[in-house]
Amino acid sequence: MNNWTDGVMAFVVLTNLFLMGSSRLAACIRVVAAQGIALGFFSLLIHEGELTTRLALLALWSAGLKGVVFPWLLRRAIRETNARREVEPIVSYTTSLLIGTAALAISLWISSRLPLPVANATLSLSVSVAFFTIMTGFFIIISRSKAVTQVLGYLTLENGIYIIGVALVQKTPLLVEFAILLDVFVAVFVMGITIFHINREFDHIDTDRLSSLKD
């Protein structure tokens, strides 16, 4: 089971690097969807013991929102706005990959210094990947100009928080876990509406160009 868990974590690392290095919005949406589905199964793989209804519901709820609902909203947004690529990122893609590699190394170092509740290589790896995913989300939000890409950064950031929650706080009540995902759902839904209205009013969704607007 640990091999499967480690495989999911390796997949998350690769998808994070892909998000940092790709300009194609549709491909990035598919990658975030695949990452969300993988994390849904991760909540089952990391659990030690008998499979419960609570865990199954959490996995289905997470995979459904992250792998189906959120990507559908974002695909609809890029269809409505006719956006295809992040053409002019604030940080170039080559530099982004270098920063991503450094962030991964920093994440591994941080997790090695933390007093984890259980001395477990899989848990340490999960925490490392969680920190890296959070850093990736923050970086995408601040280094990309299109609103759709920034939403993807927000989802990636939430995925990192989700990994920490599942890995370290396995006894969190199901209601709390659902509430967190519901908050993310509402945020992404509002972001989708905002993207649509920005494009309708200004014929673009580049957030850096909005800073030039005056009263």
PLY file of the C-alpha trace (Angstrom):
ply
format ascii 1.0
element vertex 215
property float x
property float y
property float z
element edge 214
property int vertex1
property int vertex2
end_header
0.00 0.00 0.00
2.91 2.34 0.74
4.11 1.90 -2.83
0.76 3.14 -4.13
0.80 6.09 -1.73
4.33 7.03 -2.75
3.28 6.71 -6.39
0.43 9.17 -5.87
2.82 11.61 -4.20
5.29 11.29 -7.08
2.43 11.95 -9.51
1.48 15.11 -7.58
5.08 16.35 -7.76
5.18 15.80 -11.53
1.83 17.53 -12.06
3.00 20.50 -9.99
6.07 20.87 -12.19
3.90 20.55 -15.29
1.65 23.38 -14.06
4.70 25.56 -13.53
6.07 24.88 -16.99
3.01 24.78 -19.26
1.17 27.65 -20.95
-1.77 25.59 -22.28
-4.83 26.28 -20.16
-6.81 23.22 -21.26
-3.89 20.90 -20.48
-3.39 22.55 -17.08
-7.07 22.06 -16.26
-6.82 18.35 -17.15
-3.71 18.01 -14.98
-5.40 19.67 -11.99
-8.39 17.35 -12.53
-6.12 14.28 -12.57
-4.37 15.55 -9.44
-7.72 15.96 -7.69
-8.84 12.42 -8.57
-5.50 11.00 -7.41
-5.85 12.80 -4.07
-9.32 11.38 -3.66
-7.84 7.89 -3.78
-4.92 9.05 -1.63
-7.30 9.45 1.32
-8.09 5.73 0.98
-4.53 4.57 0.43
-2.96 6.34 3.40
-5.57 5.11 5.85
-4.42 2.20 7.99
-7.21 -0.17 8.87
-10.59 -1.16 7.55
-12.28 0.95 4.89
-15.16 2.91 6.40
-18.16 4.68 4.90
-16.70 7.98 6.09
-13.48 7.48 4.13
-15.33 6.28 1.02
-17.61 9.33 1.09
-14.67 11.67 1.55
-12.80 10.09 -1.37
-15.83 10.24 -3.69
-16.71 13.79 -2.65
-13.15 15.01 -3.12
-12.59 13.22 -6.45
-15.96 14.39 -7.76
-15.40 18.06 -6.94
-11.71 18.25 -7.83
-11.79 15.90 -10.80
-15.15 16.68 -12.39
-17.02 19.75 -11.11
-14.15 22.24 -10.81
-12.57 21.32 -14.18
-16.00 21.55 -15.86
-16.46 25.09 -14.51
-13.00 26.10 -15.69
-13.39 24.53 -19.13
-16.63 26.43 -19.51
-14.85 29.62 -18.48
-12.12 29.26 -21.12
-14.75 28.47 -23.77
-16.69 31.60 -22.88
-13.58 33.77 -22.79
-11.85 32.10 -25.76
-8.65 31.81 -23.72
-6.16 29.17 -24.79
-2.73 30.01 -23.41
-0.97 32.00 -20.72
1.00 34.01 -23.27
2.81 36.54 -21.07
3.47 35.13 -17.60
5.05 37.42 -15.03
7.76 34.79 -14.50
9.02 32.81 -17.51
8.37 29.08 -17.68
12.04 28.12 -17.57
12.56 30.25 -14.47
9.34 28.82 -13.01
10.68 25.27 -13.32
13.93 26.27 -11.64
11.97 27.87 -8.82
9.81 24.74 -8.61
12.88 22.53 -8.23
14.17 24.79 -5.45
10.75 24.77 -3.75
10.73 20.96 -3.81
14.15 20.83 -2.16
13.03 23.34 0.49
9.87 21.31 1.13
11.91 18.13 1.67
14.17 19.97 4.09
11.26 21.48 6.06
9.51 18.13 6.44
12.73 16.52 7.66
12.89 19.10 10.46
9.29 18.73 11.63
8.43 16.61 14.70
5.88 14.39 12.99
3.55 12.34 15.22
4.76 9.08 13.64
8.25 8.31 12.35
7.08 7.12 8.97
8.77 7.61 5.59
5.42 7.75 3.77
4.07 10.40 6.15
7.25 12.46 5.80
7.01 12.26 1.99
3.32 13.27 2.10
4.10 16.33 4.21
6.94 17.28 1.86
4.68 17.01 -1.18
1.96 18.96 0.65
4.34 21.87 1.30
5.56 21.74 -2.30
1.98 21.76 -3.59
1.09 24.74 -1.41
4.17 26.60 -2.65
3.25 25.72 -6.23
-0.26 27.10 -5.76
1.01 30.37 -4.27
3.59 30.73 -7.02
1.05 30.21 -9.82
-1.30 32.76 -8.26
1.35 35.48 -8.11
3.31 34.68 -11.29
0.53 34.30 -13.87
-1.64 37.04 -15.33
-4.75 35.21 -16.56
-7.58 34.78 -14.06
-8.15 31.15 -15.12
-4.56 30.22 -14.33
-4.80 31.96 -10.97
-7.88 29.88 -10.16
-5.83 26.78 -11.00
-3.22 28.03 -8.56
-5.88 28.38 -5.90
-7.03 24.80 -6.51
-3.44 23.54 -6.34
-2.96 25.39 -3.06
-6.07 23.72 -1.66
-4.79 20.33 -2.80
-1.69 20.85 -0.68
-3.81 21.72 2.35
-5.93 18.64 1.65
-2.86 16.38 1.66
-1.79 17.68 5.06
-5.32 17.28 6.42
-5.65 13.69 5.22
-2.13 12.66 6.22
-1.97 14.24 9.68
-5.54 14.68 10.85
-7.23 11.43 9.85
-9.70 11.68 12.74
-11.13 15.04 11.67
-14.95 14.83 11.62
-16.42 14.21 8.18
-18.59 17.32 8.50
-15.50 19.53 8.85
-13.86 17.94 5.80
-17.01 18.45 3.74
-17.24 22.05 4.94
-13.69 22.76 3.71
-14.43 21.32 0.27
-17.73 23.22 0.14
-15.88 26.48 0.84
-13.53 25.72 -2.04
-16.48 24.89 -4.29
-18.16 28.21 -3.52
-14.88 30.10 -4.08
-14.26 28.47 -7.47
-17.88 29.01 -8.50
-17.63 32.71 -7.66
-14.29 32.94 -9.46
-15.87 31.39 -12.57
-18.66 33.96 -12.54
-16.11 36.74 -12.05
-14.00 35.54 -14.97
-17.06 35.48 -17.21
-18.10 39.01 -16.29
-14.55 40.38 -16.59
-14.30 38.98 -20.10
-17.75 40.30 -21.07
-16.94 43.82 -19.91
-13.28 44.13 -20.91
-12.77 41.50 -23.68
-9.87 39.89 -21.80
-9.11 38.11 -18.55
-5.56 39.39 -17.94
-5.63 40.62 -14.35
-2.48 42.69 -14.74
-4.18 44.87 -17.37
-7.01 45.64 -14.93
-4.55 47.54 -12.73
-4.42 50.32 -15.33
-8.13 51.10 -14.90
-8.93 54.45 -13.29
-12.14 55.85 -11.77
0 1
1 2
2 3
3 4
4 5
5 6
6 7
7 8
8 9
9 10
10 11
11 12
12 13
13 14
14 15
15 16
16 17
17 18
18 19
19 20
20 21
21 22
22 23
23 24
24 25
25 26
26 27
27 28
28 29
29 30
30 31
31 32
32 33
33 34
34 35
35 36
36 37
37 38
38 39
39 40
40 41
41 42
42 43
43 44
44 45
45 46
46 47
47 48
48 49
49 50
50 51
51 52
52 53
53 54
54 55
55 56
56 57
57 58
58 59
59 60
60 61
61 62
62 63
63 64
64 65
65 66
66 67
67 68
68 69
69 70
70 71
71 72
72 73
73 74
74 75
75 76
76 77
77 78
78 79
79 80
80 81
81 82
82 83
83 84
84 85
85 86
86 87
87 88
88 89
89 90
90 91
91 92
92 93
93 94
94 95
95 96
96 97
97 98
98 99
99 100
100 101
101 102
102 103
103 104
104 105
105 106
106 107
107 108
108 109
109 110
110 111
111 112
112 113
113 114
114 115
115 116
116 117
117 118
118 119
119 120
120 121
121 122
122 123
123 124
124 125
125 126
126 127
127 128
128 129
129 130
130 131
131 132
132 133
133 134
134 135
135 136
136 137
137 138
138 139
139 140
140 141
141 142
142 143
143 144
144 145
145 146
146 147
147 148
148 149
149 150
150 151
151 152
152 153
153 154
154 155
155 156
156 157
157 158
158 159
159 160
160 161
161 162
162 163
163 164
164 165
165 166
166 167
167 168
168 169
169 170
170 171
171 172
172 173
173 174
174 175
175 176
176 177
177 178
178 179
179 180
180 181
181 182
182 183
183 184
184 185
185 186
186 187
187 188
188 189
189 190
190 191
191 192
192 193
193 194
194 195
195 196
196 197
197 198
198 199
199 200
200 201
201 202
202 203
203 204
204 205
205 206
206 207
207 208
208 209
209 210
210 211
211 212
212 213
213 214
